[in-house]
Amino acid sequence: MTQSERIERDFTARDSEEQQAFLQQTWCDNCQAADLGMHTPIEYEIEGTIFVEGRCSRCGEPVYTELTDDDI
Ligand SMILES: [Zn+2]
């Protein structure tokens, strides 16, 4: 097994409103801009931290949203 085991989660199991919030509230390192939006999201967990990963709607580079315990 790898050191950081990645556990797949079901992004589509979230409320549709919650999904929309994740898709709209993004930060893109490549564009250096917030809230550009993302598409084709997936969700997974690594060592207790949950990530929503998608593609930037502007540039197509991967964008990540990291969820802390406070958000869950
Ligand atoms: Zn971008």
N, CA, C, O and the ligand as a Tripos MOL2 file, in Angstrom:
@<TRIPOS>MOLECULE
protein
  289   287    73     0     0
PROTEIN
NO_CHARGES

@<TRIPOS>ATOM
      1 N           0.8490   -1.1940    0.0000 N.3       1 MET1
      2 CA          0.0000    0.0000    0.0000 C.3       1 MET1
      3 C           0.8920    1.2540    0.0000 C.2       1 MET1
      4 O           2.0280    1.2260    0.4720 O.2       1 MET1
      5 N           0.3540    2.3330   -0.5330 N.am      2 THR2
      6 CA          1.0980    3.5850   -0.5160 C.3       2 THR2
      7 C           1.0220    4.2140    0.8710 C.2       2 THR2
      8 O           0.1860    3.8340    1.6900 O.2       2 THR2
      9 N           1.8930    5.1700    1.1220 N.am      3 GLN3
     10 CA          1.9180    5.8110    2.4360 C.3       3 GLN3
     11 C           0.6540    6.6240    2.6680 C.2       3 GLN3
     12 O           0.0880    6.6050    3.7610 O.2       3 GLN3
     13 N           0.2180    7.3300    1.6510 N.am      4 SER4
     14 CA         -0.9920    8.1350    1.7780 C.3       4 SER4
     15 C          -2.1120    7.4200    1.0270 C.2       4 SER4
     16 O          -2.2780    7.5740   -0.1830 O.2       4 SER4
     17 N          -2.8530    6.6560    1.7660 N.am      5 GLU5
     18 CA         -3.9080    5.8970    1.1280 C.3       5 GLU5
     19 C          -5.0660    6.8140    0.7650 C.2       5 GLU5
     20 O          -5.5350    7.6080    1.5800 O.2       5 GLU5
     21 N          -5.5050    6.6870   -0.4560 N.am      6 ARG6
     22 CA         -6.5730    7.5500   -0.9510 C.3       6 ARG6
     23 C          -7.8760    6.7640   -0.9510 C.2       6 ARG6
     24 O          -7.9860    5.7030   -1.5660 O.2       6 ARG6
     25 N          -8.8580    7.3130   -0.2450 N.am      7 ILE7
     26 CA        -10.1500    6.6500   -0.1360 C.3       7 ILE7
     27 C         -11.1450    7.4000   -1.0070 C.2       7 ILE7
     28 O         -11.4060    8.5840   -0.7910 O.2       7 ILE7
     29 N         -11.6910    6.7100   -1.9820 N.am      8 GLU8
     30 CA        -12.6550    7.3620   -2.8660 C.3       8 GLU8
     31 C         -13.9550    7.6400   -2.1250 C.2       8 GLU8
     32 O         -14.4210    6.8100   -1.3440 O.2       8 GLU8
     33 N         -14.5400    8.8140   -2.3720 N.am      9 ARG9
     34 CA        -15.8270    9.1760   -1.7970 C.3       9 ARG9
     35 C         -16.7660    9.5630   -2.9240 C.2       9 ARG9
     36 O         -16.3430    9.7990   -4.0560 O.2       9 ARG9
     37 N         -18.0450    9.6240   -2.5940 N.am     10 ASP10
     38 CA        -19.0510    9.8820   -3.6260 C.3      10 ASP10
     39 C         -19.5060   11.3390   -3.5680 C.2      10 ASP10
     40 O         -20.3500   11.7070   -2.7510 O.2      10 ASP10
     41 N         -18.9390   12.1500   -4.4390 N.am     11 PHE11
     42 CA        -19.2920   13.5770   -4.4590 C.3      11 PHE11
     43 C         -20.7670   13.7830   -4.7630 C.2      11 PHE11
     44 O         -21.3910   14.7020   -4.2330 O.2      11 PHE11
     45 N         -21.3220   12.9360   -5.6100 N.am     12 THR12
     46 CA        -22.7210   13.1040   -6.0220 C.3      12 THR12
     47 C         -23.6990   12.7530   -4.9120 C.2      12 THR12
     48 O         -24.9010   12.9860   -5.0380 O.2      12 THR12
     49 N         -23.1740   12.1820   -3.8070 N.am     13 ALA13
     50 CA        -24.0440   11.8790   -2.6660 C.3      13 ALA13
     51 C         -24.3740   13.1390   -1.8690 C.2      13 ALA13
     52 O         -25.2850   13.1220   -1.0420 O.2      13 ALA13
     53 N         -23.6450   14.2300   -2.1070 N.am     14 ARG14
     54 CA        -23.9150   15.4850   -1.4110 C.3      14 ARG14
     55 C         -25.1860   16.1400   -1.9430 C.2      14 ARG14
     56 O         -25.6520   15.8400   -3.0420 O.2      14 ARG14
     57 N         -25.7420   17.0590   -1.1150 N.am     15 ASP15
     58 CA        -26.8940   17.8440   -1.5800 C.3      15 ASP15
     59 C         -26.5210   18.5890   -2.8470 C.2      15 ASP15
     60 O         -25.3690   18.9830   -3.0280 O.2      15 ASP15
     61 N         -27.4940   18.7820   -3.7230 N.am     16 SER16
     62 CA        -27.1930   19.4760   -4.9690 C.3      16 SER16
     63 C         -26.7370   20.9080   -4.7150 C.2      16 SER16
     64 O         -25.8930   21.4320   -5.4420 O.2      16 SER16
     65 N         -27.2980   21.5440   -3.6770 N.am     17 GLU17
     66 CA        -26.8570   22.8990   -3.3300 C.3      17 GLU17
     67 C         -25.4000   22.9050   -2.8810 C.2      17 GLU17
     68 O         -24.6250   23.8020   -3.2110 O.2      17 GLU17
     69 N         -25.0580   21.8740   -2.1180 N.am     18 GLU18
     70 CA        -23.6880   21.7540   -1.6280 C.3      18 GLU18
     71 C         -22.7320   21.5020   -2.7960 C.2      18 GLU18
     72 O         -21.6370   22.0610   -2.8530 O.2      18 GLU18
     73 N         -23.1660   20.6550   -3.7180 N.am     19 GLN19
     74 CA        -22.3450   20.3980   -4.9010 C.3      19 GLN19
     75 C         -22.1050   21.6800   -5.6810 C.2      19 GLN19
     76 O         -20.9850   21.9440   -6.1180 O.2      19 GLN19
     77 N         -23.1520   22.4770   -5.8560 N.am     20 GLN20
     78 CA        -23.0150   23.7380   -6.5930 C.3      20 GLN20
     79 C         -22.0320   24.6680   -5.8990 C.2      20 GLN20
     80 O         -21.2300   25.3320   -6.5550 O.2      20 GLN20
     81 N         -22.0970   24.7170   -4.5560 N.am     21 ALA21
     82 CA        -21.1790   25.5750   -3.8130 C.3      21 ALA21
     83 C         -19.7310   25.1570   -4.0570 C.2      21 ALA21
     84 O         -18.8570   26.0000   -4.2630 O.2      21 ALA21
     85 N         -19.4870   23.8450   -4.0320 N.am     22 PHE22
     86 CA        -18.1250   23.3620   -4.2860 C.3      22 PHE22
     87 C         -17.6850   23.6960   -5.7030 C.2      22 PHE22
     88 O         -16.5250   24.0340   -5.9360 O.2      22 PHE22
     89 N         -18.5950   23.6030   -6.6290 N.am     23 LEU23
     90 CA        -18.2370   23.8250   -8.0310 C.3      23 LEU23
     91 C         -17.9840   25.2960   -8.3270 C.2      23 LEU23
     92 O         -17.2800   25.6340   -9.2790 O.2      23 LEU23
     93 N         -18.5620   26.1700   -7.5030 N.am     24 GLN24
     94 CA        -18.4180   27.6090   -7.7530 C.3      24 GLN24
     95 C         -17.3300   28.2460   -6.9060 C.2      24 GLN24
     96 O         -16.6560   29.1730   -7.3550 O.2      24 GLN24
     97 N         -17.1540   27.7580   -5.6840 N.am     25 GLN25
     98 CA        -16.1940   28.3790   -4.7640 C.3      25 GLN25
     99 C         -14.8620   27.6500   -4.8560 C.2      25 GLN25
    100 O         -14.5990   26.7000   -4.1180 O.2      25 GLN25
    101 N         -14.0310   28.1160   -5.7800 N.am     26 THR26
    102 CA        -12.7680   27.4420   -6.0650 C.3      26 THR26
    103 C         -11.6170   28.4310   -5.9580 C.2      26 THR26
    104 O         -11.8110   29.6460   -5.9600 O.2      26 THR26
    105 N         -10.4240   27.8820   -5.8640 N.am     27 TRP27
    106 CA         -9.2080   28.6760   -6.0150 C.3      27 TRP27
    107 C          -8.3240   27.9680   -7.0350 C.2      27 TRP27
    108 O          -7.9900   26.7950   -6.8700 O.2      27 TRP27
    109 N          -7.9450   28.6910   -8.0940 N.am     28 CYS28
    110 CA         -7.0870   28.0930   -9.1220 C.3      28 CYS28
    111 C          -5.6860   28.6680   -8.9920 C.2      28 CYS28
    112 O          -5.4880   29.8740   -9.1450 O.2      28 CYS28
    113 N          -4.6990   27.7960   -8.7060 N.am     29 ASP29
    114 CA         -3.3010   28.2360   -8.6060 C.3      29 ASP29
    115 C          -2.7810   28.7340   -9.9500 C.2      29 ASP29
    116 O          -1.9800   29.6660  -10.0110 O.2      29 ASP29
    117 N          -3.2370   28.1120  -11.0020 N.am     30 ASN30
    118 CA         -2.7510   28.4850  -12.3420 C.3      30 ASN30
    119 C          -3.2550   29.8680  -12.7450 C.2      30 ASN30
    120 O          -2.4840   30.6860  -13.2480 O.2      30 ASN30
    121 N          -4.5290   30.1330  -12.5300 N.am     31 CYS31
    122 CA         -5.1100   31.4430  -12.8600 C.3      31 CYS31
    123 C          -4.8370   32.4760  -11.7680 C.2      31 CYS31
    124 O          -4.9410   33.6790  -12.0090 O.2      31 CYS31
    125 N          -4.4860   32.0070  -10.5680 N.am     32 GLN32
    126 CA         -4.3350   32.8910   -9.4080 C.3      32 GLN32
    127 C          -5.6140   33.6950   -9.1850 C.2      32 GLN32
    128 O          -5.5780   34.9090   -8.9850 O.2      32 GLN32
    129 N          -6.7230   33.0030   -9.2230 N.am     33 ALA33
    130 CA         -8.0090   33.6740   -9.0710 C.3      33 ALA33
    131 C          -8.9920   32.7460   -8.3760 C.2      33 ALA33
    132 O          -8.9200   31.5240   -8.5050 O.2      33 ALA33
    133 N          -9.9120   33.3550   -7.6360 N.am     34 ALA34
    134 CA        -10.9090   32.5970   -6.8950 C.3      34 ALA34
    135 C         -12.2200   32.5190   -7.6630 C.2      34 ALA34
    136 O         -12.5370   33.3650   -8.4990 O.2      34 ALA34
    137 N         -12.9670   31.4700   -7.3440 N.am     35 ASP35
    138 CA        -14.3570   31.3350   -7.7980 C.3      35 ASP35
    139 C         -14.5300   31.3570   -9.3180 C.2      35 ASP35
    140 O         -15.5200   31.8780   -9.8320 O.2      35 ASP35
    141 N         -13.5660   30.7910  -10.0210 N.am     36 LEU36
    142 CA        -13.7170   30.6260  -11.4690 C.3      36 LEU36
    143 C         -14.6340   29.4510  -11.7810 C.2      36 LEU36
    144 O         -15.2180   29.3670  -12.8600 O.2      36 LEU36
    145 N         -14.7440   28.5620  -10.8280 N.am     37 GLY37
    146 CA        -15.5670   27.3760  -11.0240 C.3      37 GLY37
    147 C         -14.7500   26.1840  -11.4780 C.2      37 GLY37
    148 O         -13.6580   26.3360  -12.0270 O.2      37 GLY37
    149 N         -15.2870   25.0000  -11.2460 N.am     38 MET38
    150 CA        -14.6390   23.7690  -11.6960 C.3      38 MET38
    151 C         -15.6810   22.8410  -12.2980 C.2      38 MET38
    152 O         -16.8830   22.9920  -12.0800 O.2      38 MET38
    153 N         -15.1800   21.8710  -13.0690 N.am     39 HIS39
    154 CA        -16.0810   20.8560  -13.6230 C.3      39 HIS39
    155 C         -15.4560   19.4850  -13.4190 C.2      39 HIS39
    156 O         -14.3040   19.3710  -13.0010 O.2      39 HIS39
    157 N         -16.2200   18.4580  -13.7150 N.am     40 THR40
    158 CA        -15.8400   17.0530  -13.5070 C.3      40 THR40
    159 C         -15.2180   16.8180  -12.1230 C.2      40 THR40
    160 O         -14.0770   16.3700  -12.0140 O.2      40 THR40
    161 N         -15.9850   17.1270  -11.0700 N.am     41 PRO41
    162 CA        -15.4450   16.9530   -9.7160 C.3      41 PRO41
    163 C         -15.3890   15.4920   -9.2700 C.2      41 PRO41
    164 O         -16.2470   14.6820   -9.6220 O.2      41 PRO41
    165 N         -14.3770   15.1850   -8.5020 N.am     42 ILE42
    166 CA        -14.3160   13.9120   -7.7810 C.3      42 ILE42
    167 C         -13.9750   14.2350   -6.3310 C.2      42 ILE42
    168 O         -13.4440   15.3020   -6.0230 O.2      42 ILE42
    169 N         -14.2880   13.3020   -5.4600 N.am     43 GLU43
    170 CA        -14.0430   13.5220   -4.0410 C.3      43 GLU43
    171 C         -13.3020   12.3400   -3.4680 C.2      43 GLU43
    172 O         -13.6020   11.1900   -3.7890 O.2      43 GLU43
    173 N         -12.3270   12.6260   -2.6120 N.am     44 TYR44
    174 CA        -11.5870   11.5430   -1.9680 C.3      44 TYR44
    175 C         -11.0190   12.0270   -0.6460 C.2      44 TYR44
    176 O         -11.0270   13.2200   -0.3430 O.2      44 TYR44
    177 N         -10.5330   11.0840    0.1240 N.am     45 GLU45
    178 CA        -10.0230   11.3590    1.4620 C.3      45 GLU45
    179 C          -8.6180   10.8060    1.5820 C.2      45 GLU45
    180 O          -8.3550    9.6650    1.2030 O.2      45 GLU45
    181 N          -7.7130   11.6260    2.1120 N.am     46 ILE46
    182 CA         -6.3520   11.1730    2.3820 C.3      46 ILE46
    183 C          -6.0200   11.5120    3.8210 C.2      46 ILE46
    184 O          -6.0360   12.6790    4.2140 O.2      46 ILE46
    185 N          -5.7240   10.5030    4.5960 N.am     47 GLU47
    186 CA         -5.3220   10.6690    5.9980 C.3      47 GLU47
    187 C          -6.2750   11.5880    6.7520 C.2      47 GLU47
    188 O          -5.8320   12.4660    7.4930 O.2      47 GLU47
    189 N          -7.5630   11.3980    6.5710 N.am     48 GLY48
    190 CA         -8.5620   12.1290    7.3380 C.3      48 GLY48
    191 C          -8.9500   13.4760    6.7470 C.2      48 GLY48
    192 O          -9.8710   14.1220    7.2470 O.2      48 GLY48
    193 N          -8.2700   13.9130    5.6940 N.am     49 THR49
    194 CA         -8.6230   15.1670    5.0460 C.3      49 THR49
    195 C          -9.3640   14.8650    3.7490 C.2      49 THR49
    196 O          -8.9400   14.0300    2.9490 O.2      49 THR49
    197 N         -10.4810   15.5640    3.5610 N.am     50 ILE50
    198 CA        -11.2960   15.3280    2.3730 C.3      50 ILE50
    199 C         -10.9680   16.3820    1.3210 C.2      50 ILE50
    200 O         -10.8500   17.5680    1.6300 O.2      50 ILE50
    201 N         -10.8250   15.9420    0.0870 N.am     51 PHE51
    202 CA        -10.5390   16.8180   -1.0290 C.3      51 PHE51
    203 C         -11.6320   16.6870   -2.0830 C.2      51 PHE51
    204 O         -12.1140   15.5940   -2.3780 O.2      51 PHE51
    205 N         -12.0080   17.8390   -2.6420 N.am     52 VAL52
    206 CA        -12.8140   17.8230   -3.8580 C.3      52 VAL52
    207 C         -11.9100   18.3530   -4.9660 C.2      52 VAL52
    208 O         -11.3960   19.4690   -4.8870 O.2      52 VAL52
    209 N         -11.7300   17.5410   -5.9880 N.am     53 GLU53
    210 CA        -10.8300   17.8830   -7.0770 C.3      53 GLU53
    211 C         -11.6180   17.9750   -8.3730 C.2      53 GLU53
    212 O         -12.4440   17.1150   -8.6800 O.2      53 GLU53
    213 N         -11.3500   19.0310   -9.1270 N.am     54 GLY54
    214 CA        -11.9910   19.1720  -10.4250 C.3      54 GLY54
    215 C         -11.0680   19.8930  -11.3810 C.2      54 GLY54
    216 O          -9.8730   20.0310  -11.1200 O.2      54 GLY54
    217 N         -11.6190   20.3520  -12.4840 N.am     55 ARG55
    218 CA        -10.8420   21.0800  -13.4800 C.3      55 ARG55
    219 C         -11.3290   22.5120  -13.5380 C.2      55 ARG55
    220 O         -12.5330   22.7680  -13.5630 O.2      55 ARG55
    221 N         -10.3870   23.4470  -13.5590 N.am     56 CYS56
    222 CA        -10.7300   24.8600  -13.6250 C.3      56 CYS56
    223 C         -11.5580   25.1470  -14.8800 C.2      56 CYS56
    224 O         -11.2240   24.7050  -15.9790 O.2      56 CYS56
    225 N         -12.6460   25.9000  -14.6860 N.am     57 SER57
    226 CA        -13.5140   26.1950  -15.8230 C.3      57 SER57
    227 C         -12.8470   27.1310  -16.8250 C.2      57 SER57
    228 O         -13.2470   27.1720  -17.9880 O.2      57 SER57
    229 N         -11.8350   27.8840  -16.3920 N.am     58 ARG58
    230 CA        -11.1580   28.7990  -17.3090 C.3      58 ARG58
    231 C         -10.0010   28.1210  -18.0380 C.2      58 ARG58
    232 O          -9.9300   28.1620  -19.2670 O.2      58 ARG58
    233 N          -9.0860   27.4930  -17.2770 N.am     59 CYS59
    234 CA         -7.8350   27.0200  -17.8870 C.3      59 CYS59
    235 C          -7.7610   25.4980  -18.0130 C.2      59 CYS59
    236 O          -6.9310   24.9800  -18.7600 O.2      59 CYS59
    237 N          -8.6210   24.7790  -17.2880 N.am     60 GLY60
    238 CA         -8.6220   23.3250  -17.4050 C.3      60 GLY60
    239 C          -7.6110   22.6280  -16.5200 C.2      60 GLY60
    240 O          -7.5290   21.4000  -16.5190 O.2      60 GLY60
    241 N          -6.8330   23.4020  -15.7610 N.am     61 GLU61
    242 CA         -5.8760   22.8030  -14.8290 C.3      61 GLU61
    243 C          -6.6190   22.2550  -13.6090 C.2      61 GLU61
    244 O          -7.7170   22.7160  -13.2970 O.2      61 GLU61
    245 N          -6.0320   21.2810  -12.9220 N.am     62 PRO62
    246 CA         -6.6960   20.7460  -11.7290 C.3      62 PRO62
    247 C          -6.8180   21.8040  -10.6350 C.2      62 PRO62
    248 O          -5.8900   22.5760  -10.3930 O.2      62 PRO62
    249 N          -7.9670   21.8260   -9.9860 N.am     63 VAL63
    250 CA         -8.1580   22.6600   -8.8050 C.3      63 VAL63
    251 C          -8.6320   21.7700   -7.6720 C.2      63 VAL63
    252 O          -9.3300   20.7800   -7.8910 O.2      63 VAL63
    253 N          -8.2440   22.1350   -6.4590 N.am     64 TYR64
    254 CA         -8.5510   21.3240   -5.2960 C.3      64 TYR64
    255 C          -9.2390   22.1850   -4.2470 C.2      64 TYR64
    256 O          -8.8760   23.3420   -4.0350 O.2      64 TYR64
    257 N         -10.2160   21.6120   -3.6100 N.am     65 THR65
    258 CA        -10.7820   22.2210   -2.4220 C.3      65 THR65
    259 C         -10.5600   21.2550   -1.2740 C.2      65 THR65
    260 O         -10.9530   20.0900   -1.3350 O.2      65 THR65
    261 N          -9.9230   21.7580   -0.2280 N.am     66 GLU66
    262 CA         -9.6120   20.9260    0.9240 C.3      66 GLU66
    263 C         -10.6270   21.2150    2.0130 C.2      66 GLU66
    264 O         -10.8680   22.3740    2.3490 O.2      66 GLU66
    265 N         -11.2200   20.1720    2.5660 N.am     67 LEU67
    266 CA        -12.2250   20.3520    3.6030 C.3      67 LEU67
    267 C         -11.6100   20.0640    4.9590 C.2      67 LEU67
    268 O         -11.0800   18.9800    5.2010 O.2      67 LEU67
    269 N         -11.6890   21.0500    5.8390 N.am     68 THR68
    270 CA        -11.2700   20.8140    7.2150 C.3      68 THR68
    271 C         -12.4560   20.2680    7.9940 C.2      68 THR68
    272 O         -13.5760   20.2210    7.4860 O.2      68 THR68
    273 N         -12.2030   19.8600    9.2170 N.am     69 ASP69
    274 CA        -13.2660   19.3100   10.0510 C.3      69 ASP69
    275 C         -14.3950   20.3050   10.2560 C.2      69 ASP69
    276 O         -15.5550   19.9200   10.4000 O.2      69 ASP69
    277 N         -14.0490   21.5900   10.2680 N.am     70 ASP70
    278 CA        -15.0590   22.6200   10.4960 C.3      70 ASP70
    279 C         -16.1140   22.6590    9.4020 C.2      70 ASP70
    280 O         -17.2490   23.0750    9.6350 O.2      70 ASP70
    281 N         -15.7360   22.2270    8.2170 N.am     71 ASP71
    282 CA        -16.6420   22.3130    7.0740 C.3      71 ASP71
    283 C         -17.5960   21.1290    6.9890 C.2      71 ASP71
    284 O         -18.6300   21.1970    6.3260 O.2      71 ASP71
    285 N         -17.2430   20.0600    7.6560 N.am     72 ILE72
    286 CA        -18.0090   18.8260    7.4870 C.3      72 ILE72
    287 C         -19.2750   18.8480    8.3420 C.2      72 ILE72
    288 O         -20.0460   17.8880    8.3280 O.2      72 ILE72
    289 ZN         -7.5320   28.1450  -13.8760 Zn       73 ZN73
@<TRIPOS>BOND
     1     1     2 1
     2     2     3 1
     3     3     4 2
     4     3     5 am
     5     5     6 1
     6     6     7 1
     7     7     8 2
     8     7     9 am
     9     9    10 1
    10    10    11 1
    11    11    12 2
    12    11    13 am
    13    13    14 1
    14    14    15 1
    15    15    16 2
    16    15    17 am
    17    17    18 1
    18    18    19 1
    19    19    20 2
    20    19    21 am
    21    21    22 1
    22    22    23 1
    23    23    24 2
    24    23    25 am
    25    25    26 1
    26    26    27 1
    27    27    28 2
    28    27    29 am
    29    29    30 1
    30    30    31 1
    31    31    32 2
    32    31    33 am
    33    33    34 1
    34    34    35 1
    35    35    36 2
    36    35    37 am
    37    37    38 1
    38    38    39 1
    39    39    40 2
    40    39    41 am
    41    41    42 1
    42    42    43 1
    43    43    44 2
    44    43    45 am
    45    45    46 1
    46    46    47 1
    47    47    48 2
    48    47    49 am
    49    49    50 1
    50    50    51 1
    51    51    52 2
    52    51    53 am
    53    53    54 1
    54    54    55 1
    55    55    56 2
    56    55    57 am
    57    57    58 1
    58    58    59 1
    59    59    60 2
    60    59    61 am
    61    61    62 1
    62    62    63 1
    63    63    64 2
    64    63    65 am
    65    65    66 1
    66    66    67 1
    67    67    68 2
    68    67    69 am
    69    69    70 1
    70    70    71 1
    71    71    72 2
    72    71    73 am
    73    73    74 1
    74    74    75 1
    75    75    76 2
    76    75    77 am
    77    77    78 1
    78    78    79 1
    79    79    80 2
    80    79    81 am
    81    81    82 1
    82    82    83 1
    83    83    84 2
    84    83    85 am
    85    85    86 1
    86    86    87 1
    87    87    88 2
    88    87    89 am
    89    89    90 1
    90    90    91 1
    91    91    92 2
    92    91    93 am
    93    93    94 1
    94    94    95 1
    95    95    96 2
    96    95    97 am
    97    97    98 1
    98    98    99 1
    99    99   100 2
   100    99   101 am
   101   101   102 1
   102   102   103 1
   103   103   104 2
   104   103   105 am
   105   105   106 1
   106   106   107 1
   107   107   108 2
   108   107   109 am
   109   109   110 1
   110   110   111 1
   111   111   112 2
   112   111   113 am
   113   113   114 1
   114   114   115 1
   115   115   116 2
   116   115   117 am
   117   117   118 1
   118   118   119 1
   119   119   120 2
   120   119   121 am
   121   121   122 1
   122   122   123 1
   123   123   124 2
   124   123   125 am
   125   125   126 1
   126   126   127 1
   127   127   128 2
   128   127   129 am
   129   129   130 1
   130   130   131 1
   131   131   132 2
   132   131   133 am
   133   133   134 1
   134   134   135 1
   135   135   136 2
   136   135   137 am
   137   137   138 1
   138   138   139 1
   139   139   140 2
   140   139   141 am
   141   141   142 1
   142   142   143 1
   143   143   144 2
   144   143   145 am
   145   145   146 1
   146   146   147 1
   147   147   148 2
   148   147   149 am
   149   149   150 1
   150   150   151 1
   151   151   152 2
   152   151   153 am
   153   153   154 1
   154   154   155 1
   155   155   156 2
   156   155   157 am
   157   157   158 1
   158   158   159 1
   159   159   160 2
   160   159   161 am
   161   161   162 1
   162   162   163 1
   163   163   164 2
   164   163   165 am
   165   165   166 1
   166   166   167 1
   167   167   168 2
   168   167   169 am
   169   169   170 1
   170   170   171 1
   171   171   172 2
   172   171   173 am
   173   173   174 1
   174   174   175 1
   175   175   176 2
   176   175   177 am
   177   177   178 1
   178   178   179 1
   179   179   180 2
   180   179   181 am
   181   181   182 1
   182   182   183 1
   183   183   184 2
   184   183   185 am
   185   185   186 1
   186   186   187 1
   187   187   188 2
   188   187   189 am
   189   189   190 1
   190   190   191 1
   191   191   192 2
   192   191   193 am
   193   193   194 1
   194   194   195 1
   195   195   196 2
   196   195   197 am
   197   197   198 1
   198   198   199 1
   199   199   200 2
   200   199   201 am
   201   201   202 1
   202   202   203 1
   203   203   204 2
   204   203   205 am
   205   205   206 1
   206   206   207 1
   207   207   208 2
   208   207   209 am
   209   209   210 1
   210   210   211 1
   211   211   212 2
   212   211   213 am
   213   213   214 1
   214   214   215 1
   215   215   216 2
   216   215   217 am
   217   217   218 1
   218   218   219 1
   219   219   220 2
   220   219   221 am
   221   221   222 1
   222   222   223 1
   223   223   224 2
   224   223   225 am
   225   225   226 1
   226   226   227 1
   227   227   228 2
   228   227   229 am
   229   229   230 1
   230   230   231 1
   231   231   232 2
   232   231   233 am
   233   233   234 1
   234   234   235 1
   235   235   236 2
   236   235   237 am
   237   237   238 1
   238   238   239 1
   239   239   240 2
   240   239   241 am
   241   241   242 1
   242   242   243 1
   243   243   244 2
   244   243   245 am
   245   245   246 1
   246   246   247 1
   247   247   248 2
   248   247   249 am
   249   249   250 1
   250   250   251 1
   251   251   252 2
   252   251   253 am
   253   253   254 1
   254   254   255 1
   255   255   256 2
   256   255   257 am
   257   257   258 1
   258   258   259 1
   259   259   260 2
   260   259   261 am
   261   261   262 1
   262   262   263 1
   263   263   264 2
   264   263   265 am
   265   265   266 1
   266   266   267 1
   267   267   268 2
   268   267   269 am
   269   269   270 1
   270   270   271 1
   271   271   272 2
   272   271   273 am
   273   273   274 1
   274   274   275 1
   275   275   276 2
   276   275   277 am
   277   277   278 1
   278   278   279 1
   279   279   280 2
   280   279   281 am
   281   281   282 1
   282   282   283 1
   283   283   284 2
   284   283   285 am
   285   285   286 1
   286   286   287 1
   287   287   288 2
@<TRIPOS>SUBSTRUCTURE
     1 MET1         2 RESIDUE 1 A MET
     2 THR2         6 RESIDUE 1 A THR
     3 GLN3        10 RESIDUE 1 A GLN
     4 SER4        14 RESIDUE 1 A SER
     5 GLU5        18 RESIDUE 1 A GLU
     6 ARG6        22 RESIDUE 1 A ARG
     7 ILE7        26 RESIDUE 1 A ILE
     8 GLU8        30 RESIDUE 1 A GLU
     9 ARG9        34 RESIDUE 1 A ARG
    10 ASP10       38 RESIDUE 1 A ASP
    11 PHE11       42 RESIDUE 1 A PHE
    12 THR12       46 RESIDUE 1 A THR
    13 ALA13       50 RESIDUE 1 A ALA
    14 ARG14       54 RESIDUE 1 A ARG
    15 ASP15       58 RESIDUE 1 A ASP
    16 SER16       62 RESIDUE 1 A SER
    17 GLU17       66 RESIDUE 1 A GLU
    18 GLU18       70 RESIDUE 1 A GLU
    19 GLN19       74 RESIDUE 1 A GLN
    20 GLN20       78 RESIDUE 1 A GLN
    21 ALA21       82 RESIDUE 1 A ALA
    22 PHE22       86 RESIDUE 1 A PHE
    23 LEU23       90 RESIDUE 1 A LEU
    24 GLN24       94 RESIDUE 1 A GLN
    25 GLN25       98 RESIDUE 1 A GLN
    26 THR26      102 RESIDUE 1 A THR
    27 TRP27      106 RESIDUE 1 A TRP
    28 CYS28      110 RESIDUE 1 A CYS
    29 ASP29      114 RESIDUE 1 A ASP
    30 ASN30      118 RESIDUE 1 A ASN
    31 CYS31      122 RESIDUE 1 A CYS
    32 GLN32      126 RESIDUE 1 A GLN
    33 ALA33      130 RESIDUE 1 A ALA
    34 ALA34      134 RESIDUE 1 A ALA
    35 ASP35      138 RESIDUE 1 A ASP
    36 LEU36      142 RESIDUE 1 A LEU
    37 GLY37      146 RESIDUE 1 A GLY
    38 MET38      150 RESIDUE 1 A MET
    39 HIS39      154 RESIDUE 1 A HIS
    40 THR40      158 RESIDUE 1 A THR
    41 PRO41      162 RESIDUE 1 A PRO
    42 ILE42      166 RESIDUE 1 A ILE
    43 GLU43      170 RESIDUE 1 A GLU
    44 TYR44      174 RESIDUE 1 A TYR
    45 GLU45      178 RESIDUE 1 A GLU
    46 ILE46      182 RESIDUE 1 A ILE
    47 GLU47      186 RESIDUE 1 A GLU
    48 GLY48      190 RESIDUE 1 A GLY
    49 THR49      194 RESIDUE 1 A THR
    50 ILE50      198 RESIDUE 1 A ILE
    51 PHE51      202 RESIDUE 1 A PHE
    52 VAL52      206 RESIDUE 1 A VAL
    53 GLU53      210 RESIDUE 1 A GLU
    54 GLY54      214 RESIDUE 1 A GLY
    55 ARG55      218 RESIDUE 1 A ARG
    56 CYS56      222 RESIDUE 1 A CYS
    57 SER57      226 RESIDUE 1 A SER
    58 ARG58      230 RESIDUE 1 A ARG
    59 CYS59      234 RESIDUE 1 A CYS
    60 GLY60      238 RESIDUE 1 A GLY
    61 GLU61      242 RESIDUE 1 A GLU
    62 PRO62      246 RESIDUE 1 A PRO
    63 VAL63      250 RESIDUE 1 A VAL
    64 TYR64      254 RESIDUE 1 A TYR
    65 THR65      258 RESIDUE 1 A THR
    66 GLU66      262 RESIDUE 1 A GLU
    67 LEU67      266 RESIDUE 1 A LEU
    68 THR68      270 RESIDUE 1 A THR
    69 ASP69      274 RESIDUE 1 A ASP
    70 ASP70      278 RESIDUE 1 A ASP
    71 ASP71      282 RESIDUE 1 A ASP
    72 ILE72      286 RESIDUE 1 A ILE
    73 ZN73       289 GROUP 0 **** ****
